[in-house]
């Protein structure tokens, strides 16, 4: 069995908003409403296969299987 490690690509909020067809402000508000502290203390939000984590004061967004499959 050939199992390769999954590489997660993190997008800046502005770039992710463009991919999703949202304004950066709308995406930021959505993420802030869904944000919860993760086990490592970083705030994280998950919405419809989109995962976002707040590094410092900036959101970084990754797209899950429904978006990349």
C-alpha positions in Angstrom: 0.0 0.0 0.0 1.4 3.4 -1.0 0.5 5.9 1.7 1.8 9.4 1.2 1.5 12.0 4.0 -1.2 14.6 3.4 0.2 18.0 2.8 -2.1 20.8 4.0 -1.9 24.0 2.1 -2.8 27.1 4.1 -4.3 30.1 2.2 -4.4 33.7 3.4 -7.9 34.8 4.3 -8.1 37.2 1.3 -7.1 34.4 -1.1 -9.5 31.8 0.5 -12.4 34.3 0.4 -11.8 34.8 -3.4 -11.8 31.0 -3.9 -15.1 30.7 -1.9 -16.7 33.7 -3.7 -17.0 35.7 -0.5 -15.6 39.1 0.6 -12.8 38.8 3.1 -15.0 40.6 5.7 -17.8 38.1 5.3 -15.4 35.1 5.6 -13.7 36.7 8.6 -17.1 37.2 10.3 -18.1 33.6 9.6 -14.9 32.2 11.0 -15.1 34.4 14.1 -18.6 33.1 14.8 -17.5 29.5 14.5 -14.1 29.8 16.2 -13.3 27.6 19.2 -10.0 26.9 21.0 -8.4 23.8 19.7 -6.4 21.3 21.9 -3.2 23.3 21.2 -4.8 26.6 22.2 -5.0 28.0 18.7 -8.5 29.2 17.6 -9.9 27.1 14.9 -13.2 27.2 12.9 -14.7 24.5 10.6 -17.4 25.2 8.1 -18.5 22.9 5.3 -15.1 21.2 4.7 -13.2 24.4 5.2 -10.8 24.6 8.2 -9.3 27.8 9.4 -6.8 28.5 12.2 -5.8 31.8 13.6 -2.0 32.2 13.7 -1.1 35.3 15.6 -3.8 37.7 14.5 -4.3 36.2 11.0 -6.6 33.5 9.8 -5.2 30.8 7.6 -7.6 28.6 5.7 -7.3 25.1 4.3 -9.7 23.2 2.1 -10.7 19.6 3.0 -11.7 16.6 0.8 -15.0 18.1 -0.5 -12.9 20.9 -2.0 -9.8 19.1 -3.1 -11.1 15.6 -3.9 
